[in-house]
Amino acid sequence: MTKDPVEFGPDARLLLIVSDRVDASAAVRSPSREVLRWGGREPLDSAPRHAGERLFHGDPAAAGTYAWIMEARAVSMVVDLADADLRHRVAGTLRALRPDAALLLLRGQEEDKPGDGTVVRSGALRDVLRVDVEEELERLEAERRVWCLRDFVRGVDTLPIVLHPDPDPDALSSALAIRVLLGRDGQEAPVVTLRTMTRPENRRMAELLKLDVVQVSAAELNRYDRVVAVDTQPHNAGARGGTGWAVVDHHPLEPGLTTGLRDVRPDYGATATILCEYLRAAPDRTVGAPLATALLYGIRTDTDTLTRGVGPPDVAAYAWILERVDPMLLRLIERPAYSLTLVRQFGAAVAGVVAGEDVAAVWSGALDADDAHMLSELADLCLGVEGASWGVAGALIEEDLVLALRHLGPGPGAGAVAKRLVAGAGRGGGHPTMARAVLPLPAPARGSDAGSAVMGAWIVERIRAALAALRQGDNRVSASST
């Protein structure tokens, strides 16, 4: 007899099967989910079992039977019971415990649909989930997430879609996809940010998509009853979250974040990938060429064309959306224009590259905020220096030191290093492979000799010091960062 499961980590994905058929789970195997089958009200040594199967027991309609599912990352459930009343009571219990859970009722009729996003089919489990179990479950889960998002905003007249400050292509395309999913226009669902876009190609992308991005204050944002944060989380909008916030994001989850609805997947390369899954599960919405082009470009930029921080969902979303893209629109979006002055400044920064063991860094001097996009390209270039697993580019922008970080390989990620660098003053964070830090102007940059060699060496030193501290388990903020 197998002991009932009582503990699962926060990243666990569960598939529960509640069925009174003898062969209920014989054909169900999932490489990415823990599959658990209801084994009756009481454990019985004579109960039929399949190799490797895990069982749980208890009253299938009682909440206590499923107490252990609350901390799981995702839950899907198949209810296959002959008793129609019991079938629906089990479904109601799951809905009360995990409103976000995907639910499939078998042996039911179309008229049995409870109207809450539950899927009802008449076939047997072995027929429904016989071959492509992963694809079926992914679609089932995506359908539920779409329903939950629509239910969350139902009846709300004005729904701000908030992006992180200085939004990028992933954020812009995801916001547009949210609008399409909800069937709203720019007045009903304005796209807002606390700081407007600086990169020319991002502004041009918004213009080509006819997507207005409005700069607002945190106070203005907090007046709304419902807010959807896309590719960001409430702290970037000066808010603590709460039940009026929905979050769809691929950045690491804020500690202690409270939301009314949440879909946060740090293992995804782009938020646009999540929105592609939503759109595939919403047949009532057509993905036109402009939206498809935006989503493809969002995935491309955040994953460096599927070469950085990418997983199977990103590849699948990229392949699905590719055939719907407008090639001409894509070329217009992805090719920024550079002034002759900026090109020369780029070359001068590259000529002054400084390398120290596994860190390569450049200093580009003073940059206009509109030209800040150059730092990302310089950081990418530094990552290509032989022996470098860290590429960093810095500039003086409006009296702040701004660093773009890139990282390939094991150990502390770029986001962790950026947070360590900010030293309690400034802003820092991002992904393991790419991040950004904004710091007060350090002493070396204040003098007249703040050339590329001086600042490049300073950047290398600070990155290596932050890495050493993180590797020793010191995540505290230290004033030595500046």
C-alpha positions in Angstrom: 0.0 0.0 0.0 1.3 3.5 -1.0 1.1 6.3 1.5 -1.0 9.2 0.5 1.0 12.1 -0.9 1.1 15.0 1.5 4.0 17.2 0.3 4.9 18.7 -3.0 7.2 21.6 -3.8 5.9 24.9 -5.1 7.0 23.9 -8.6 5.1 20.7 -8.7 2.6 20.1 -11.6 -0.1 17.6 -10.6 -2.5 15.5 -12.6 -5.3 14.0 -10.5 -7.5 11.2 -11.8 -10.7 10.5 -9.9 -12.3 7.6 -11.6 -14.3 4.5 -10.7 -13.0 2.6 -13.7 -10.6 -0.3 -13.0 -8.2 0.7 -15.7 -8.5 4.4 -15.0 -4.8 5.4 -15.4 -3.4 2.5 -17.4 -2.6 4.7 -20.4 -1.8 7.9 -18.6 1.9 8.8 -18.3 3.2 12.3 -18.1 6.9 13.3 -18.1 6.3 16.7 -16.7 3.5 16.0 -14.1 3.0 13.9 -11.0 0.1 11.6 -11.8 -2.0 10.7 -8.8 -5.1 8.4 -8.9 -7.9 8.2 -6.4 -7.8 4.8 -4.9 -11.1 4.7 -3.1 -12.3 6.0 0.3 -10.0 3.7 2.2 -6.6 2.2 1.3 -7.0 -1.5 0.3 -4.2 -3.9 -0.3 -6.4 -5.6 -3.0 -6.9 -2.4 -4.9 -5.7 -2.6 -8.5 -2.4 -0.8 -9.1 -0.2 0.0 -12.1 3.6 0.1 -11.9 4.9 3.3 -10.5 1.4 4.6 -9.8 0.8 6.9 -6.8 -2.6 6.7 -5.0 -4.5 9.0 -2.7 -7.6 8.1 -0.7 -10.6 9.6 1.0 -14.0 11.1 0.3 -13.6 12.4 -3.3 -16.0 15.2 -2.6 -14.4 16.4 0.6 -11.9 19.2 0.6 -9.7 17.5 3.1 -8.9 14.7 0.6 -7.0 17.3 -1.5 -5.4 19.5 1.1 -2.0 18.7 -0.2 -2.6 20.3 -3.7 -2.7 23.9 -2.4 1.0 24.6 -2.8 1.5 23.0 -6.2 2.4 25.2 -9.1 -0.4 23.8 -11.3 -3.2 21.3 -11.0 -5.2 19.5 -13.6 -7.9 17.0 -12.7 -9.9 14.4 -14.7 -13.1 13.3 -13.0 -14.5 10.1 -14.5 -17.4 8.9 -12.3 -20.6 7.1 -13.2 -22.6 9.0 -10.5 -23.4 12.3 -12.0 -24.2 14.0 -8.7 -20.9 12.8 -7.2 -19.0 13.9 -10.3 -20.2 17.4 -10.0 -19.7 17.6 -6.2 -16.0 16.5 -6.8 -15.7 19.2 -9.4 -17.2 21.8 -7.0 -14.7 20.8 -4.3 -11.7 21.3 -6.7 -13.1 24.6 -7.9 -13.4 25.9 -4.3 -9.8 24.8 -3.5 -8.0 25.8 -6.7 -10.1 28.1 -8.9 -7.1 28.1 -11.3 -7.1 24.3 -11.8 -7.9 22.8 -15.2 -10.8 20.4 -15.0 -12.1 17.7 -17.4 -15.4 15.9 -16.7 -15.9 12.6 -18.5 -19.2 10.7 -19.0 -21.0 14.0 -18.9 -23.2 15.6 -21.5 -22.9 19.1 -23.1 -25.7 20.3 -20.9 -23.7 19.4 -17.8 -21.2 22.2 -18.3 -21.2 24.3 -15.1 -20.4 27.5 -17.0 -17.1 28.1 -15.2 -14.6 27.0 -17.9 -14.8 23.3 -17.1 -14.4 21.0 -20.1 -17.0 18.2 -20.5 -16.5 15.2 -22.8 -18.4 12.0 -23.2 -15.5 9.6 -24.0 -13.6 7.3 -21.7 -10.3 8.4 -20.2 -8.2 5.9 -22.3 -9.7 7.4 -25.4 -9.4 11.1 -24.5 -5.9 11.0 -23.1 -4.6 8.0 -25.0 -1.8 9.3 -27.1 -1.0 13.0 -26.9 -1.5 13.3 -23.2 0.9 16.3 -22.8 -0.7 18.2 -25.6 -4.2 17.6 -24.3 -3.3 18.7 -20.8 -1.4 21.8 -21.9 -4.5 22.9 -23.9 -6.8 22.0 -21.1 -4.7 24.2 -18.7 -4.4 27.0 -21.2 -8.2 27.0 -21.7 -8.7 27.3 -18.0 -6.2 30.2 -17.7 -8.0 32.1 -20.4 -11.4 31.6 -18.7 -9.9 32.7 -15.4 -8.5 35.9 -16.9 -11.7 36.8 -18.6 -13.7 36.1 -15.5 -11.3 38.2 -13.4 -12.0 41.3 -15.6 -15.7 40.7 -16.3 -17.8 43.7 -15.6 -14.8 46.1 -15.4 -15.2 49.1 -17.7 -11.6 50.3 -17.8 -8.8 47.8 -17.4 -5.2 49.2 -17.4 -2.6 46.8 -18.8 0.6 47.8 -17.0 4.1 47.1 -18.4 7.4 47.5 -16.7 9.2 50.9 -17.1 10.6 51.5 -20.5 8.7 48.5 -22.0 10.4 46.1 -24.5 9.0 44.1 -27.4 8.0 41.1 -25.2 6.0 43.4 -23.0 4.4 45.3 -25.9 3.4 42.2 -27.8 2.0 40.5 -24.7 -0.1 43.6 -23.9 -1.5 43.6 -27.4 -2.3 39.9 -27.0 -4.1 40.5 -23.7 -6.3 43.1 -25.5 -7.2 40.7 -28.3 -8.0 37.9 -25.8 -10.3 40.1 -23.9 -11.9 41.7 -27.0 -11.1 45.2 -25.8 -9.9 48.4 -27.5 -7.4 51.1 -26.4 -10.0 53.0 -24.4 -11.3 50.0 -22.6 -7.9 48.5 -21.9 -5.2 51.3 -22.0 -1.6 50.1 -22.0 0.3 52.0 -19.4 3.8 52.3 -17.9 5.6 54.3 -15.2 8.3 55.3 -17.6 8.0 55.7 -21.3 10.0 53.9 -24.0 13.5 55.0 -24.8 14.7 52.6 -27.5 13.8 53.8 -31.0 12.9 50.4 -32.3 10.5 49.8 -29.5 8.8 53.2 -30.1 8.6 52.4 -33.8 7.2 48.9 -33.0 4.4 50.5 -31.0 3.8 53.0 -33.8 3.6 50.3 -36.4 1.2 48.3 -34.3 -0.9 51.4 -33.6 -0.4 50.7 -29.9 -0.5 53.8 -27.6 1.6 53.3 -24.5 0.6 56.0 -21.9 2.9 57.1 -19.0 1.1 57.2 -15.7 2.0 57.7 -12.0 1.7 55.0 -9.4 -1.0 57.0 -7.7 -3.1 57.0 -10.9 -2.6 53.3 -11.4 -3.7 52.5 -7.8 -7.1 54.1 -8.4 -8.3 51.2 -10.5 -10.2 48.2 -9.1 -8.6 45.8 -11.6 -5.2 45.9 -13.2 -3.4 43.4 -15.3 0.4 43.4 -15.1 2.1 41.9 -18.1 5.8 41.0 -18.3 6.2 42.6 -14.9 5.0 42.5 -11.4 3.5 45.1 -9.0 6.7 46.3 -7.4 7.8 47.7 -10.8 4.6 49.9 -10.8 5.1 51.1 -7.2 2.4 48.8 -5.9 2.3 45.9 -3.5 -0.2 43.9 -5.5 -3.5 42.7 -4.0 -6.6 40.9 -5.0 -7.3 43.5 -7.7 -4.1 42.6 -9.6 -3.6 39.9 -12.2 -0.1 39.0 -13.2 1.1 37.3 -16.4 4.9 37.2 -16.4 8.0 35.1 -16.9 10.3 36.8 -14.4 10.9 35.2 -11.0 8.0 35.6 -8.6 8.2 38.5 -6.1 8.5 37.1 -2.5 5.2 37.4 -0.7 3.3 38.7 -3.7 -0.5 38.7 -3.3 -2.7 38.7 -6.4 -6.2 38.0 -7.5 -4.9 36.0 -10.4 -1.4 34.8 -11.3 0.4 33.0 -14.1 4.1 33.4 -13.4 6.5 31.0 -15.3 10.2 31.8 -14.8 11.2 28.8 -16.8 9.8 30.4 -20.0 12.0 32.6 -22.2 9.3 35.2 -22.9 5.9 36.3 -21.6 4.9 36.3 -25.3 5.2 32.5 -25.2 2.5 32.3 -22.4 0.2 34.5 -24.5 0.7 32.3 -27.6 -0.5 29.4 -25.5 -3.6 31.5 -24.4 -4.4 32.4 -28.0 -4.1 28.8 -29.2 -6.6 27.8 -26.5 -9.1 30.6 -27.5 -10.6 29.6 -30.8 -13.0 32.6 -30.6 -10.0 35.0 -31.2 -8.2 35.4 -34.6 -4.5 36.0 -34.5 -3.9 38.6 -37.2 -0.6 39.3 -38.9 0.3 42.4 -36.8 -0.2 40.5 -33.5 1.6 37.4 -34.8 4.5 39.6 -35.9 4.7 41.3 -32.5 4.6 38.1 -30.6 7.3 36.5 -32.7 9.5 39.5 -32.3 8.9 39.5 -28.5 10.0 35.9 -28.3 12.9 36.5 -30.6 14.3 39.5 -28.6 13.9 38.0 -25.1 15.5 34.6 -26.2 18.0 36.0 -28.7 16.3 34.1 -31.4 15.8 30.9 -29.3 19.4 30.7 -28.2 19.2 32.2 -24.6 17.0 31.0 -21.7 14.8 29.1 -24.0 12.7 26.0 -23.4 10.4 23.7 -25.4 7.3 26.0 -24.9 9.2 28.9 -26.5 10.1 26.8 -29.5 6.6 25.5 -29.8 5.1 29.0 -29.6 7.7 30.4 -32.1 6.8 27.6 -34.6 3.1 28.1 -34.2 3.2 31.9 -34.7 5.8 32.0 -37.5 3.4 31.1 -40.3 1.1 34.0 -39.4 3.9 36.7 -39.5 4.0 39.6 -41.9 7.7 39.5 -43.1 7.7 43.2 -44.2 6.3 44.4 -40.9 8.9 42.3 -39.0 11.8 43.9 -41.0 10.4 47.4 -40.3 10.3 46.6 -36.5 13.6 45.0 -36.1 15.9 47.4 -38.0 16.6 50.5 -35.9 18.2 53.6 -37.4 21.5 54.9 -35.9 22.9 58.3 -36.2 26.5 58.7 -37.5 27.5 60.1 -34.1 26.1 57.0 -32.3 27.8 54.6 -34.6 31.1 56.3 -33.9 30.5 56.2 -30.1 29.7 52.5 -30.5 33.0 51.9 -32.2 35.0 53.9 -29.6 33.4 51.9 -26.8 34.3 48.6 -28.5 37.9 49.8 -29.0 38.2 50.3 -25.2 37.0 46.9 -24.1 38.5 45.7 -20.9 38.6 42.0 -20.0 39.4 40.3 -16.7 39.2 36.5 -16.5 35.6 35.7 -17.4 34.3 39.3 -17.5 34.5 41.6 -20.5 33.2 45.2 -20.2 33.0 48.4 -22.1 32.2 52.0 -21.1 30.5 54.2 -23.7 30.6 57.5 -21.8 27.6 59.8 -21.7 24.5 58.6 -23.6 21.2 60.3 -24.3 18.3 58.3 -22.9 17.0 57.8 -26.4 20.2 56.0 -27.3 20.3 53.7 -24.2 19.5 50.7 -26.5 23.1 50.7 -27.5 24.1 49.2 -24.2 22.3 45.9 -24.8 24.0 45.5 -28.1 27.4 46.3 -26.6 26.8 43.8 -23.7 25.9 41.1 -26.3 29.1 41.9 -28.2 31.2 41.6 -25.0 29.8 38.2 -24.3 31.4 37.1 -27.5 34.9 38.0 -26.3 37.0 34.8 -26.0 36.9 33.3 -22.5 34.1 35.7 -21.3 31.0 34.3 -19.7 30.0 37.8 -18.6 29.4 40.8 -20.9 28.7 44.2 -19.4 28.2 47.6 -21.0 28.0 50.8 -19.0 27.1 54.4 -19.7 26.3 57.7 -17.9 22.6 58.4 -18.6 21.0 61.4 -16.9 23.4 61.4 -13.9 22.9 57.7 -13.4 25.3 54.8 -14.1 23.4 52.3 -16.2 24.8 48.8 -16.7 23.5 46.1 -19.1 24.6 42.6 -18.1 24.7 39.4 -20.1 25.7 36.0 -18.8 26.1 32.5 -20.1 27.0 29.5 -17.9 26.4 28.3 -14.4 26.6 30.2 -11.1 24.8 33.3 -10.0 22.7 34.7 -12.8 22.7 38.2 -14.3 19.6 39.2 -12.4 21.1 38.2 -9.0 24.3 40.1 -9.8 22.3 43.2 -10.8 20.4 43.2 -7.5 23.7 42.8 -5.6 25.2 45.7 -7.5 22.5 48.3 -6.7 23.8 48.5 -3.0 20.5 49.7 -1.6 20.4 52.7 -3.9 19.1 52.3 -7.5 17.3 49.6 -9.3 18.6 46.2 -10.4 17.2 42.9 -11.6 16.4 40.7 -14.6 16.8 37.2 -15.8 19.7 34.7 -15.3 21.0 35.5 -18.8 20.3 39.2 -19.0 19.7 42.1 -16.6 20.1 45.8 -16.0 21.3 47.9 -13.0 20.9 51.6 -12.4 23.2 53.1 -9.8 24.2 56.5 -8.4 27.2 57.9 -10.2 30.4 56.2 -8.7 33.5 58.1 -7.8 35.6 57.0 -10.9 33.0 58.4 -13.3 33.0 61.9 -11.6 36.6 62.8 -12.6 37.9 64.2 -15.8 39.8 61.0 -16.4 36.7 58.8 -16.5 37.7 57.2 -19.8 36.9 53.8 -21.1 39.9 52.1 -19.5 39.2 53.5 -16.1 35.5 52.7 -16.1 35.9 49.4 -17.9 38.3 48.2 -15.2 35.9 49.5 -12.5 33.0 47.6 -14.0 35.0 44.4 -14.2 36.0 44.8 -10.5 32.5 45.4 -9.3 31.1 42.4 -11.3 33.8 40.1 -9.9 33.2 41.4 -6.3 29.4 40.9 -6.6 30.0 37.3 -7.9 32.4 36.5 -5.1 29.8 37.7 -2.5 27.0 35.7 -4.1 29.1 32.6 -4.3 29.9 32.9 -0.6 26.2 33.1 0.2 26.2 36.8 1.0 23.0 38.3 -0.6 23.1 41.4 1.5 23.4 44.8 0.1 26.8 46.4 0.5 27.8 50.0 0.1 31.0 48.9 -1.5 29.1 48.4 -4.7 29.6 52.1 -5.4 
